[in-house]
Amino acid sequence: MKFVDYYAVLGISPDADDKAVKVAYKKLARKYHPDVSKEPQAEDKFKEIAEAYEVIHNKEERVKYDELRRHQQNRARQQQGHYGGNNASSQSNYQQSDPQTDQEFSDFINSMFGGAGGFDRSGQSRSNAARAQKGQDVEIEFPIFLEETLVDTVKPVEFMLPQRDSSGRVTEIKKSLKVKIPAGSVNGERIRLKGQGGLGSANGQNGDLYLQISLVPHPLFDVEGHNLNIVVPLAPWEAALGTKLNLPTLTGNIQLTIPSNSQSGQRLRIKGKGLMSKKAKGDLFAVLKIVNPTSVDDTSKKLWEELAEKAHFNPRNNWSKP
């Protein structure tokens, strides 16, 4: 597996803070989300973006990744110095993949998204006991979209499985399954697939496969338990006069009525439009946010000035007087 610069994937600098990471992810997710994007290969691009986000927004995994990235950059500089940097041949060699970094990156990805422990770096089993032993359990992170939690969903899963050949060496084979994900699955939930892990030895039972559910962050909705929040931008006059608008939900648009005299931060509850739980369904909360125009023309400016003169309103009346 070739090394991937996740910062480049997200279009951010390596020192970007959590807020910048989330903003970058949401912008790209909105562009490439398979449900709305018309970009070529949008689904593959979205998966790469989601993978990058899962690593970079996780503090512990980001530290590991940054260390790996530094090694990759150092080796690249050393390789450039070895071949020289002043001709096309040297530049070509400089761009070649570094097998050591690629292997370390592959190990890192397997450990986070689909690796199986229980074997040393030489690929040999940590136990040579001849007695029956249960096969290695395998645990992988399994990303699903919010929309897929609303109903029972059958999804394919591929993972690497350790297997001992006739000579006793341990190798890895790719295994593919179709898995039923029950409606109402939540972030962090573990689904056990009995006997789908590593092969047992000396007639021992096979290990189990554990899928750890990871909800893919949505470009519009934030998850809060089984409820969802969506920020609804409003023009000042829409908040003051009230309006009707089309509101996105996980199952399609609905019409939402904004009452007059609405305030920023006000939450409107749409019952039953959240995530499924095992017994019921959560709600969707529309969080209102008043947004002013970034620029106004002369006509609009005069109207604002007229409103300022005629409106008897002081938003700071509750401040204590000096």
Backbone bond lengths (Angstrom), bond angles and torsions (degrees), N, CA, C in turn:
res aa  C-N    CA-C-N  psi(-1)  N-CA   C-N-CA  omega(-1)  CA-C   N-CA-C  phi
1 M - - - 1.465 - - 1.525 108.99 -
2 K 1.336 115.95 123.36 1.460 119.65 -176.95 1.528 110.65 -74.71
3 F 1.332 114.64 147.05 1.464 120.87 179.45 1.529 109.99 -62.57
4 V 1.332 116.07 138.36 1.464 122.42 178.78 1.524 108.65 -121.72
5 D 1.315 115.72 128.66 1.464 120.51 176.79 1.528 108.25 -83.52
6 Y 1.336 116.30 100.45 1.460 120.58 -175.71 1.532 112.18 -67.37
7 Y 1.326 117.31 -27.18 1.467 118.94 177.05 1.528 110.02 -66.63
8 A 1.338 115.92 -39.18 1.457 119.39 177.50 1.525 110.82 -67.15
9 V 1.330 116.48 -37.72 1.468 120.53 178.28 1.529 110.65 -58.80
10 L 1.335 116.36 -42.75 1.465 121.04 -178.53 1.526 112.25 -85.57
11 G 1.340 117.27 -10.20 1.448 120.20 179.52 1.521 113.48 70.40
12 I 1.342 116.97 36.19 1.464 121.71 -177.98 1.526 109.12 -127.30
13 S 1.325 115.66 164.30 1.458 120.42 176.75 1.531 109.39 -84.07
14 P 1.333 117.52 156.92 1.469 120.48 -178.53 1.523 114.17 -62.34
15 D 1.334 118.00 -18.59 1.463 119.80 179.87 1.536 112.15 -99.63
16 A 1.316 116.74 14.37 1.467 120.42 179.95 1.526 110.54 -61.78
17 D 1.336 117.29 139.11 1.459 120.41 179.16 1.533 110.49 -83.44
18 D 1.340 115.70 176.86 1.465 120.48 -175.14 1.523 112.11 -58.75
19 K 1.338 115.99 -39.28 1.460 119.49 -178.89 1.524 111.26 -64.04
20 A 1.337 116.20 -42.97 1.465 120.52 179.58 1.532 110.89 -65.32
21 V 1.331 116.11 -37.11 1.471 120.38 177.93 1.524 110.28 -62.60
22 K 1.326 116.09 -45.40 1.465 120.18 -177.94 1.521 111.12 -67.20
23 V 1.336 116.89 -41.51 1.464 120.74 179.50 1.526 110.42 -62.21
24 A 1.332 116.19 -44.66 1.462 120.78 179.95 1.523 110.72 -62.94
25 Y 1.341 115.54 -42.67 1.461 118.89 179.89 1.526 111.23 -62.40
26 K 1.337 116.48 -47.60 1.467 119.49 -177.28 1.529 111.56 -62.18
27 K 1.329 116.61 -37.74 1.460 120.47 179.23 1.529 110.48 -63.57
28 L 1.332 116.49 -46.11 1.464 120.20 -179.49 1.525 111.60 -71.54
29 A 1.341 116.60 -38.21 1.463 120.02 179.90 1.517 110.61 -63.33
30 R 1.326 115.89 -38.06 1.471 120.22 178.46 1.528 110.26 -64.19
31 K 1.337 116.24 -34.33 1.461 120.64 -178.67 1.519 112.69 -76.50
32 Y 1.344 116.97 -37.40 1.464 120.20 -171.58 1.526 114.48 -111.27
33 H 1.332 118.47 4.02 1.469 119.44 -179.11 1.527 108.96 -58.51
34 P 1.336 118.21 127.25 1.468 121.19 -174.08 1.524 114.07 -57.39
35 D 1.321 117.73 -25.52 1.468 120.13 -178.05 1.526 112.78 -73.84
36 V 1.323 116.97 -23.15 1.466 119.31 -173.97 1.531 113.76 -125.98
37 S 1.323 117.59 -19.01 1.460 120.46 -172.15 1.524 111.76 -81.78
38 K 1.323 114.29 142.12 1.457 121.11 173.57 1.527 110.89 -109.26
39 E 1.336 115.99 8.87 1.457 120.87 178.54 1.533 110.44 -68.12
40 P 1.333 118.00 144.56 1.474 119.45 176.14 1.524 110.95 -63.99
41 Q 1.338 116.15 139.45 1.468 122.83 179.82 1.530 111.41 55.51
42 A 1.331 116.13 37.67 1.468 120.91 -176.96 1.527 111.36 -61.93
43 E 1.338 117.37 -39.55 1.463 119.47 -176.48 1.526 111.41 -64.90
44 D 1.349 116.92 -43.39 1.464 120.12 178.45 1.530 110.54 -64.34
45 K 1.325 116.02 -42.13 1.455 120.31 178.96 1.524 110.58 -63.57
46 F 1.340 116.71 -40.95 1.460 120.31 -179.61 1.531 110.71 -64.98
47 K 1.328 117.19 -40.04 1.461 120.41 178.53 1.530 110.39 -62.42
48 E 1.347 117.23 -41.05 1.461 120.85 178.78 1.526 110.55 -64.33
49 I 1.337 116.26 -40.85 1.465 120.98 178.18 1.523 110.45 -64.21
50 A 1.341 116.54 -44.57 1.461 120.74 -179.67 1.526 110.79 -64.06
51 E 1.345 117.05 -39.41 1.468 120.93 178.17 1.525 110.71 -63.51
52 A 1.334 115.31 -43.41 1.470 119.62 178.74 1.535 110.45 -61.78
53 Y 1.317 116.24 -42.82 1.468 120.12 -179.18 1.528 110.92 -64.88
54 E 1.324 117.36 -41.78 1.462 120.97 -179.22 1.525 111.13 -59.52
55 V 1.331 117.04 -34.38 1.466 120.52 179.81 1.528 110.98 -79.56
56 I 1.331 116.62 -49.34 1.466 120.51 -170.95 1.525 112.24 -72.27
57 H 1.339 118.60 -32.30 1.468 118.34 -177.92 1.526 112.13 -82.82
58 N 1.349 117.03 -8.70 1.460 122.23 177.44 1.535 107.72 -93.01
59 K 1.328 117.18 112.26 1.466 121.24 -172.31 1.529 112.32 -56.28
60 E 1.326 116.79 -46.40 1.467 119.70 -177.43 1.524 111.46 -66.28
61 E 1.325 116.46 -44.94 1.464 119.15 -178.89 1.532 110.83 -69.71
62 R 1.327 116.79 -31.60 1.465 119.85 178.88 1.528 110.91 -64.62
63 V 1.336 116.77 -39.00 1.468 120.58 178.13 1.530 109.66 -61.68
64 K 1.335 116.71 -44.48 1.466 120.56 179.08 1.528 110.40 -63.16
65 Y 1.328 115.11 -44.48 1.466 119.37 -178.23 1.532 111.10 -64.62
66 D 1.340 116.61 -42.38 1.470 119.93 -179.85 1.527 110.91 -60.13
67 E 1.331 116.58 -39.03 1.462 120.31 178.36 1.527 110.11 -64.22
68 L 1.322 116.26 -44.27 1.461 120.75 177.77 1.527 110.57 -62.34
69 R 1.316 116.51 -40.60 1.471 121.09 -179.98 1.531 111.39 -64.39
70 R 1.346 116.25 -39.13 1.463 119.46 177.51 1.527 111.16 -62.87
71 H 1.339 115.80 -42.12 1.465 119.37 177.65 1.527 110.22 -60.57
72 Q 1.334 115.84 -42.58 1.463 119.57 -179.56 1.520 111.02 -61.90
73 Q 1.327 117.00 -42.23 1.462 120.59 -179.87 1.532 111.34 -66.79
74 N 1.341 116.82 -40.48 1.467 120.36 178.83 1.521 110.96 -63.08
75 R 1.347 115.66 -43.53 1.464 118.61 179.84 1.530 110.57 -65.88
76 A 1.334 115.98 -37.05 1.463 119.53 178.96 1.524 110.54 -63.67
77 R 1.355 116.86 -41.68 1.467 119.99 178.36 1.524 110.75 -65.32
78 Q 1.347 115.61 -40.98 1.459 118.97 178.80 1.527 110.72 -63.60
79 Q 1.328 115.36 -40.26 1.461 119.69 179.40 1.517 110.76 -65.86
80 Q 1.326 116.82 -39.46 1.459 120.78 177.74 1.528 110.35 -63.24
81 G 1.351 115.26 -42.65 1.458 119.31 179.16 1.517 111.83 -65.50
82 H 1.333 115.93 -35.66 1.465 120.11 -179.03 1.518 111.15 -65.91
83 Y 1.362 116.15 -42.04 1.454 119.61 -176.18 1.522 112.53 -90.28
84 G 1.344 115.58 -11.31 1.458 118.74 -176.46 1.503 110.02 86.99
85 G 1.327 117.59 154.13 1.459 119.13 -173.59 1.500 113.77 -119.78
86 N 1.377 119.34 19.75 1.450 119.25 -171.55 1.515 113.89 -115.98
87 N 1.345 117.52 9.72 1.458 117.35 177.80 1.512 109.97 -143.03
88 A 1.325 114.80 167.51 1.468 119.97 -174.93 1.504 111.56 -63.53
89 S 1.361 116.37 -37.28 1.459 119.39 -179.57 1.501 111.30 -61.58
90 S 1.369 116.56 -44.23 1.460 119.19 -178.32 1.504 110.41 -66.39
91 Q 1.356 117.13 -37.80 1.462 119.25 179.84 1.516 110.18 -64.89
92 S 1.361 116.37 -38.09 1.457 119.67 178.91 1.514 110.64 -61.93
93 N 1.348 115.82 -44.83 1.456 119.42 179.22 1.525 111.07 -64.58
94 Y 1.315 116.75 -36.88 1.463 120.97 -179.34 1.528 110.78 -62.12
95 Q 1.339 115.98 -32.38 1.453 119.70 -178.12 1.522 112.53 -82.60
96 Q 1.335 118.04 -9.21 1.451 120.11 -178.98 1.523 111.09 -64.26
97 S 1.325 113.98 150.87 1.461 119.31 179.89 1.519 110.56 -68.06
98 D 1.335 115.59 144.69 1.458 121.25 177.10 1.531 108.05 -97.63
99 P 1.329 118.32 110.60 1.473 120.90 -174.09 1.524 112.96 -58.18
100 Q 1.338 117.32 -38.36 1.469 119.16 -178.54 1.520 111.23 -64.43
101 T 1.337 116.65 -45.15 1.461 120.11 178.74 1.518 110.71 -64.63
102 D 1.347 116.62 -41.66 1.460 119.76 179.31 1.524 111.26 -60.15
103 Q 1.326 116.94 -40.44 1.456 119.95 179.80 1.523 110.77 -67.73
104 E 1.333 116.79 -43.10 1.459 120.13 178.77 1.526 110.74 -63.49
105 F 1.334 116.12 -38.27 1.463 120.07 177.68 1.526 110.37 -65.59
106 S 1.327 116.38 -41.52 1.461 120.60 178.24 1.525 110.63 -61.45
107 D 1.347 116.55 -42.28 1.466 120.39 177.81 1.527 110.88 -62.82
108 F 1.334 115.64 -40.49 1.472 120.42 179.81 1.522 110.61 -62.97
109 I 1.334 117.24 -46.45 1.458 121.12 -178.90 1.520 110.72 -65.28
110 N 1.343 116.35 -41.42 1.467 119.04 178.88 1.521 111.41 -63.34
111 S 1.331 116.81 -38.29 1.468 119.67 -179.42 1.512 111.37 -67.68
112 M 1.326 116.88 -29.57 1.466 119.61 -177.15 1.516 112.33 -91.49
113 F 1.339 117.22 -40.77 1.451 119.96 -172.23 1.522 114.75 -112.14
114 G 1.337 117.55 -10.89 1.453 113.71 -177.85 1.503 114.83 -177.04
115 G 1.314 117.23 20.17 1.460 119.92 -178.72 1.505 111.34 -81.57
116 A 1.301 116.81 157.28 1.457 121.95 175.72 1.508 109.11 -121.69
117 G 1.301 117.57 128.66 1.453 121.21 179.23 1.508 111.73 -81.56
118 G 1.324 115.09 -168.70 1.454 118.98 174.52 1.508 114.38 95.48
119 F 1.361 118.81 0.66 1.448 121.08 -179.26 1.520 109.08 -133.37
120 D 1.333 116.42 143.96 1.457 118.95 -178.78 1.528 110.18 -82.57
121 R 1.332 116.69 179.85 1.459 120.08 -172.57 1.531 112.81 -68.73
122 S 1.322 117.80 -19.36 1.456 119.97 177.33 1.514 111.76 -82.59
123 G 1.338 117.31 -6.42 1.448 121.08 179.67 1.506 113.60 88.46
124 Q 1.339 117.45 8.57 1.450 120.46 -179.11 1.529 110.54 -94.52
125 S 1.335 115.23 150.48 1.451 119.66 178.12 1.515 110.10 -65.12
126 R 1.357 116.37 145.53 1.457 120.32 179.82 1.523 111.66 -78.14
127 S 1.302 116.83 -8.39 1.460 119.42 178.66 1.513 109.05 -133.11
128 N 1.323 117.42 127.92 1.464 121.27 179.63 1.519 111.69 -106.89
129 A 1.318 116.11 17.79 1.467 119.52 -178.04 1.515 109.60 -62.79
130 A 1.355 115.61 138.02 1.460 120.76 -177.47 1.519 112.25 -80.15
131 R 1.333 117.36 -15.31 1.460 119.09 -178.30 1.523 110.28 -70.07
132 A 1.327 115.53 161.24 1.455 120.84 -178.62 1.527 110.35 -59.37
133 Q 1.303 114.52 132.70 1.451 119.62 178.44 1.518 110.34 -133.35
134 K 1.326 114.65 141.71 1.457 119.22 176.00 1.525 109.23 -69.04
135 G 1.317 116.18 144.74 1.459 120.91 178.79 1.521 111.97 -67.58
136 Q 1.317 114.78 165.77 1.456 121.60 -177.35 1.525 111.23 -67.21
137 D 1.333 116.32 130.03 1.458 119.89 170.38 1.524 109.20 -71.42
138 V 1.302 115.85 145.24 1.462 121.86 179.92 1.526 108.17 -123.29
139 E 1.320 116.15 131.94 1.466 119.99 177.69 1.525 108.73 -126.52
140 I 1.320 115.76 129.44 1.455 120.27 179.66 1.527 109.40 -131.33
141 E 1.317 113.93 150.81 1.467 119.38 174.68 1.521 107.63 -81.63
142 F 1.340 115.45 131.97 1.460 120.35 -172.94 1.528 109.29 -122.20
143 P 1.344 117.58 100.54 1.467 119.41 -177.58 1.525 112.11 -77.00
144 I 1.337 116.30 137.69 1.463 121.32 174.21 1.523 108.72 -136.57
145 F 1.312 115.78 151.59 1.453 121.38 178.33 1.524 109.98 -80.70
146 L 1.328 115.93 154.63 1.467 119.98 179.57 1.526 111.17 -57.22
147 E 1.332 115.90 -38.91 1.471 119.26 -178.57 1.532 111.55 -60.57
148 E 1.330 116.26 -29.63 1.465 120.18 -176.20 1.523 112.91 -77.22
149 T 1.338 117.66 -9.99 1.465 120.04 179.45 1.524 112.09 -87.31
150 L 1.337 117.19 -5.75 1.468 119.71 -174.82 1.532 112.00 -79.42
151 V 1.326 117.07 -26.18 1.468 121.76 179.83 1.522 108.61 -138.27
152 D 1.331 116.64 163.14 1.461 119.86 173.32 1.526 108.59 -58.90
153 T 1.325 115.62 131.71 1.464 120.54 -174.37 1.528 110.14 -128.73
154 V 1.318 116.59 135.46 1.465 121.45 174.03 1.516 108.02 -102.38
155 K 1.329 115.64 122.00 1.461 120.96 -176.58 1.530 110.17 -129.68
156 P 1.332 116.68 146.54 1.465 119.35 175.12 1.523 110.43 -78.80
157 V 1.317 116.66 148.76 1.458 121.39 175.61 1.528 107.86 -137.51
158 E 1.306 116.51 135.40 1.463 122.68 176.13 1.522 108.97 -122.30
159 F 1.312 116.75 138.87 1.456 120.60 179.67 1.516 109.28 -154.69
160 M 1.327 115.08 161.75 1.456 120.91 179.12 1.523 109.65 -92.80
161 L 1.324 115.11 131.99 1.462 121.23 -175.15 1.524 110.03 -119.27
162 P 1.333 118.40 127.45 1.470 120.18 177.35 1.527 111.19 -69.02
163 Q 1.343 115.81 138.76 1.469 120.47 -179.86 1.520 109.46 -148.34
164 R 1.335 116.19 137.39 1.461 121.27 179.97 1.531 109.20 -94.00
165 D 1.354 116.01 128.43 1.465 118.92 179.14 1.522 110.78 -85.72
166 S 1.334 116.24 -175.90 1.473 120.83 -174.68 1.526 112.87 -65.68
167 S 1.335 116.86 -22.38 1.461 119.61 179.70 1.524 112.48 -89.21
168 G 1.326 116.61 -1.12 1.464 120.06 178.39 1.513 114.38 94.70
169 R 1.326 116.51 -5.06 1.463 119.06 179.24 1.523 110.57 -78.37
170 V 1.318 115.10 146.33 1.455 120.63 178.35 1.517 109.60 -96.98
171 T 1.301 115.45 124.21 1.458 121.37 177.03 1.525 108.48 -122.87
172 E 1.309 116.00 176.62 1.458 120.28 177.22 1.519 109.33 -120.07
173 I 1.327 115.54 136.94 1.454 121.04 176.50 1.523 108.60 -121.15
174 K 1.315 115.10 151.91 1.461 119.41 178.06 1.517 109.26 -85.61
175 K 1.320 115.87 131.53 1.453 121.03 178.92 1.521 108.99 -121.09
176 S 1.320 115.90 138.71 1.458 121.64 -179.08 1.518 109.74 -122.30
177 L 1.319 114.99 137.14 1.465 121.37 178.64 1.519 109.36 -138.17
178 K 1.314 115.56 161.25 1.460 121.23 166.86 1.519 107.03 -110.45
179 V 1.321 115.95 126.12 1.455 121.46 -171.13 1.524 110.02 -119.65
180 K 1.313 116.29 136.37 1.466 121.41 175.83 1.530 108.88 -89.29
181 I 1.310 115.75 118.32 1.461 121.84 177.12 1.526 107.51 -99.70
182 P 1.328 118.56 115.34 1.471 120.06 -175.91 1.522 112.11 -69.75
183 A 1.320 115.45 147.70 1.465 120.77 175.65 1.525 109.42 -58.62
184 G 1.319 115.92 143.00 1.458 120.15 178.65 1.515 113.83 88.94
185 S 1.344 117.49 6.85 1.471 119.38 177.00 1.525 109.54 -63.50
186 V 1.329 115.85 141.13 1.469 120.62 -174.96 1.521 110.52 -118.70
187 N 1.316 114.90 164.09 1.459 121.41 -179.54 1.530 110.48 -60.02
188 G 1.331 116.69 129.64 1.459 121.17 179.25 1.516 114.43 89.81
189 E 1.315 117.69 -9.29 1.471 120.38 179.66 1.526 109.95 -66.47
190 R 1.333 116.67 142.41 1.466 121.96 179.68 1.518 109.60 -109.58
191 I 1.312 115.16 128.72 1.460 121.77 178.13 1.523 107.96 -110.50
192 R 1.318 116.24 123.98 1.459 120.84 -176.98 1.525 110.69 -97.46
193 L 1.334 115.89 130.53 1.457 122.55 174.29 1.532 106.86 -115.12
194 K 1.287 115.16 100.39 1.469 121.03 -173.38 1.523 111.56 -64.68
195 G 1.351 114.99 132.58 1.459 121.20 174.42 1.515 114.96 77.87
196 Q 1.335 118.37 6.70 1.468 120.64 -178.26 1.528 112.22 -99.92
197 G 1.336 116.71 10.08 1.453 120.72 177.74 1.512 111.62 -92.15
198 G 1.361 116.15 -150.60 1.455 120.78 -178.42 1.517 112.71 -66.43
199 L 1.342 116.08 153.84 1.457 121.34 -179.85 1.527 110.48 -70.36
200 G 1.331 116.10 139.47 1.445 120.62 175.30 1.519 111.31 -74.34
201 S 1.335 116.56 160.41 1.468 120.72 178.73 1.521 109.68 -112.40
202 A 1.334 114.75 151.50 1.471 121.14 179.28 1.522 110.62 51.15
203 N 1.349 115.00 50.21 1.472 122.40 178.33 1.532 113.12 66.88
204 G 1.306 116.71 17.08 1.459 119.11 175.52 1.527 111.35 -74.42
205 Q 1.330 116.35 160.53 1.454 121.14 -179.68 1.536 111.17 -68.54
206 N 1.316 114.57 150.80 1.467 118.55 173.94 1.531 109.83 -68.47
207 G 1.320 115.75 153.21 1.457 120.09 174.70 1.514 111.00 -72.60
208 D 1.296 115.81 176.82 1.460 121.70 -178.41 1.530 110.14 -108.26
209 L 1.302 114.94 156.16 1.459 121.76 173.75 1.523 108.14 -105.17
210 Y 1.320 116.49 129.54 1.461 121.43 177.07 1.528 108.74 -115.55
211 L 1.309 114.88 125.29 1.454 120.59 174.87 1.525 108.40 -101.12
212 Q 1.310 116.48 120.57 1.460 120.35 176.19 1.526 108.20 -97.98
213 I 1.334 114.66 113.36 1.457 120.37 -174.87 1.530 110.38 -67.50
214 S 1.318 115.15 131.15 1.468 121.30 175.88 1.527 107.73 -128.21
215 L 1.330 116.31 112.29 1.460 119.90 179.99 1.527 109.23 -73.92
216 V 1.308 116.02 124.11 1.464 120.77 179.31 1.531 108.53 -70.35
217 P 1.329 118.09 125.98 1.467 119.45 178.84 1.524 111.79 -55.70
218 H 1.328 115.69 135.69 1.459 121.63 -177.35 1.524 109.86 -95.18
219 P 1.326 118.43 144.07 1.466 119.67 -179.21 1.531 114.52 -67.79
220 L 1.336 118.35 -18.48 1.465 120.89 -177.41 1.524 113.52 -113.82
221 F 1.332 117.64 -34.54 1.456 121.00 -169.88 1.529 111.67 -109.32
222 D 1.324 115.85 137.52 1.459 122.59 170.41 1.525 108.72 -104.20
223 V 1.329 115.92 138.31 1.465 121.31 -176.02 1.522 109.84 -92.23
224 E 1.318 115.64 134.19 1.459 122.70 176.56 1.523 107.55 -136.97
225 G 1.346 115.86 89.50 1.467 119.23 -172.38 1.520 109.03 68.47
226 H 1.346 116.41 -123.61 1.461 120.87 174.79 1.523 111.66 -100.26
227 N 1.332 115.96 5.04 1.461 120.53 176.82 1.527 110.27 -97.22
228 L 1.309 114.83 159.86 1.461 121.61 177.04 1.528 109.32 -123.33
229 N 1.322 115.80 146.43 1.460 121.99 173.93 1.521 108.72 -117.84
230 I 1.323 115.67 138.48 1.458 120.72 173.36 1.523 108.26 -133.50
231 V 1.320 116.61 131.41 1.463 121.46 178.59 1.526 108.82 -81.24
232 V 1.343 115.93 127.84 1.465 121.68 -178.81 1.533 108.67 -111.31
233 P 1.322 118.75 105.33 1.465 120.55 178.07 1.534 110.54 -72.03
234 L 1.332 116.34 136.31 1.464 121.99 179.09 1.523 110.12 -129.77
235 A 1.324 116.44 141.07 1.452 120.32 169.73 1.530 108.00 -72.22
236 P 1.337 118.94 152.59 1.470 121.23 -178.71 1.524 113.33 -53.35
237 W 1.340 116.67 -40.62 1.467 119.28 -179.14 1.531 112.21 -70.74
238 E 1.352 117.10 -30.05 1.460 119.37 175.62 1.527 110.45 -66.43
239 A 1.343 115.83 -40.98 1.462 119.57 178.45 1.523 110.96 -66.41
240 A 1.319 117.12 -38.37 1.462 120.42 -176.86 1.531 111.99 -74.65
241 L 1.330 117.18 -43.49 1.464 121.30 -173.32 1.525 113.22 -94.41
242 G 1.332 116.28 -17.99 1.458 119.48 -173.40 1.517 110.39 86.16
243 T 1.330 116.58 155.62 1.468 120.40 -179.54 1.526 109.31 -163.40
244 K 1.312 115.06 173.95 1.459 121.51 172.46 1.523 107.66 -123.30
245 L 1.324 115.93 139.70 1.461 119.69 -177.92 1.519 110.31 -145.55
246 N 1.327 115.37 163.00 1.465 121.21 175.16 1.522 109.13 -86.73
247 L 1.312 115.86 122.94 1.468 121.56 -177.92 1.524 110.06 -108.34
248 P 1.339 117.68 125.11 1.474 119.43 176.20 1.532 111.42 -67.26
249 T 1.312 116.46 141.41 1.464 122.83 169.37 1.532 106.78 -132.87
250 L 1.322 116.69 175.99 1.467 119.56 -179.97 1.520 112.24 -68.75
251 T 1.324 117.00 -17.17 1.473 120.47 -178.22 1.521 112.52 -113.76
252 G 1.322 117.97 13.53 1.457 120.61 179.33 1.525 111.66 123.17
253 N 1.327 116.22 171.85 1.456 121.23 -178.13 1.528 112.09 -75.77
254 I 1.331 115.77 146.66 1.456 122.60 171.81 1.527 107.91 -129.95
255 Q 1.329 116.46 162.69 1.466 119.43 177.35 1.523 109.34 -90.91
256 L 1.315 114.87 128.86 1.466 121.05 -179.75 1.522 109.01 -116.53
257 T 1.326 115.97 131.75 1.457 121.30 177.43 1.523 109.49 -95.72
258 I 1.307 116.16 122.60 1.460 122.05 176.38 1.527 108.04 -95.34
259 P 1.326 117.79 118.03 1.470 119.11 -178.92 1.529 111.31 -70.25
260 S 1.340 115.81 155.41 1.461 119.56 176.45 1.526 110.04 -65.40
261 N 1.328 115.49 157.65 1.468 122.68 -179.89 1.530 112.54 61.34
262 S 1.326 116.81 33.23 1.463 120.83 177.66 1.526 110.16 -74.11
263 Q 1.328 116.16 154.50 1.461 122.31 -176.13 1.530 110.47 -121.28
264 S 1.338 115.33 152.09 1.464 119.25 173.26 1.528 109.95 -61.49
265 G 1.327 116.14 138.51 1.461 120.90 -178.98 1.512 113.27 89.74
266 Q 1.331 117.41 -13.10 1.471 120.80 178.84 1.528 108.97 -65.03
267 R 1.328 116.82 140.03 1.466 122.25 -177.38 1.526 109.70 -113.60
268 L 1.321 115.26 126.71 1.457 121.26 176.14 1.521 108.18 -107.46
269 R 1.310 117.15 127.30 1.465 121.91 -175.76 1.524 111.04 -92.74
270 I 1.339 115.49 128.00 1.464 121.59 173.54 1.524 106.30 -112.46
271 K 1.295 116.39 103.94 1.459 122.39 -170.99 1.532 111.67 -66.43
272 G 1.329 114.87 135.96 1.454 121.08 172.71 1.514 115.71 76.86
273 K 1.331 118.63 10.56 1.461 121.17 -179.52 1.531 112.08 -107.49
274 G 1.333 116.09 19.54 1.454 120.31 176.70 1.515 111.45 -95.68
275 L 1.334 116.35 -148.41 1.461 121.99 -179.78 1.517 110.97 -90.75
276 M 1.326 115.49 156.52 1.456 120.70 176.54 1.525 110.05 -74.03
277 S 1.322 115.43 144.12 1.459 120.66 164.99 1.521 106.09 -114.06
278 K 1.311 117.00 -179.17 1.462 119.09 -178.90 1.530 111.54 -68.33
279 K 1.348 117.20 -21.42 1.461 119.98 -175.88 1.521 113.27 -116.13
280 A 1.314 118.28 -30.17 1.457 120.80 -173.91 1.521 109.43 -148.06
281 K 1.337 115.25 -163.12 1.441 120.66 -179.57 1.519 109.02 -129.24
282 G 1.327 116.10 138.83 1.447 120.59 179.93 1.519 111.72 -75.23
283 D 1.320 115.50 -178.19 1.460 121.92 -177.07 1.523 110.56 -111.93
284 L 1.320 114.49 161.60 1.465 121.92 173.84 1.520 107.90 -107.06
285 F 1.327 117.05 131.73 1.460 121.38 178.76 1.531 108.83 -113.49
286 A 1.331 114.64 122.13 1.454 120.99 175.09 1.528 108.10 -88.80
287 V 1.326 116.51 114.52 1.460 121.96 -177.78 1.529 107.62 -97.84
288 L 1.327 116.42 113.52 1.461 120.88 -173.87 1.527 111.29 -77.02
289 K 1.328 115.18 140.42 1.463 121.19 178.94 1.526 108.33 -139.64
290 I 1.326 115.80 113.47 1.465 120.26 179.89 1.525 108.86 -78.71
291 V 1.328 115.63 126.94 1.461 121.76 -176.40 1.530 108.58 -120.91
292 N 1.307 116.63 123.85 1.459 121.18 177.87 1.524 110.84 -87.27
293 P 1.328 117.31 151.35 1.468 119.84 176.47 1.527 110.02 -60.77
294 T 1.303 116.16 144.77 1.465 120.11 179.41 1.527 111.67 -77.01
295 S 1.327 116.44 -20.34 1.461 120.74 175.55 1.523 108.68 -152.63
296 V 1.330 117.59 153.40 1.467 121.84 179.47 1.520 109.37 -132.25
297 D 1.320 116.04 146.24 1.464 119.87 175.69 1.530 109.16 -84.30
298 D 1.324 116.41 177.96 1.468 120.64 -175.28 1.522 111.97 -63.08
299 T 1.328 116.88 -40.24 1.460 119.99 -179.34 1.523 111.14 -63.14
300 S 1.336 115.54 -46.27 1.465 119.60 179.18 1.518 111.19 -64.05
301 K 1.325 116.32 -38.57 1.466 120.29 -179.95 1.523 111.35 -61.32
302 K 1.345 116.53 -41.08 1.465 120.01 178.77 1.528 111.10 -63.70
303 L 1.327 115.99 -38.15 1.467 119.39 178.74 1.527 110.87 -66.22
304 W 1.335 116.17 -39.48 1.455 119.39 177.40 1.539 110.09 -64.50
305 E 1.315 115.80 -41.38 1.466 119.24 179.96 1.522 111.35 -65.30
306 E 1.334 116.12 -38.41 1.469 120.24 177.84 1.523 110.37 -65.20
307 L 1.314 115.76 -41.11 1.469 119.73 178.19 1.523 110.47 -63.92
308 A 1.319 117.15 -40.72 1.464 121.05 -179.53 1.524 111.30 -62.49
309 E 1.346 116.77 -34.67 1.454 120.32 -179.40 1.527 112.50 -75.57
310 K 1.327 115.50 -37.46 1.454 119.35 -172.54 1.533 113.47 -92.53
311 A 1.312 117.90 -23.88 1.474 120.32 -177.09 1.531 109.80 -80.03
312 H 1.309 116.90 124.89 1.464 121.20 178.09 1.526 108.24 -93.97
313 F 1.303 113.75 76.65 1.466 118.96 -174.83 1.520 109.22 -143.47
314 N 1.323 115.13 128.18 1.463 121.76 175.83 1.525 107.87 -127.75
315 P 1.323 117.78 108.94 1.467 119.94 -176.88 1.525 113.54 -68.22
316 R 1.319 118.06 -7.52 1.473 121.98 -177.14 1.529 112.15 -111.40
317 N 1.320 117.05 22.06 1.460 120.62 -179.52 1.529 112.48 -60.20
318 N 1.324 115.79 -29.08 1.470 118.78 -175.65 1.521 112.66 -82.60
319 W 1.337 117.82 -1.20 1.463 119.37 175.95 1.530 109.56 -70.71
320 S 1.284 115.65 140.06 1.457 118.68 177.11 1.513 110.43 -70.78
321 K 1.328 116.31 141.08 1.457 119.72 -178.72 1.535 109.81 -80.60
322 P 1.348 116.55 145.84 1.472 119.73 -179.59 1.527 111.03 -68.99
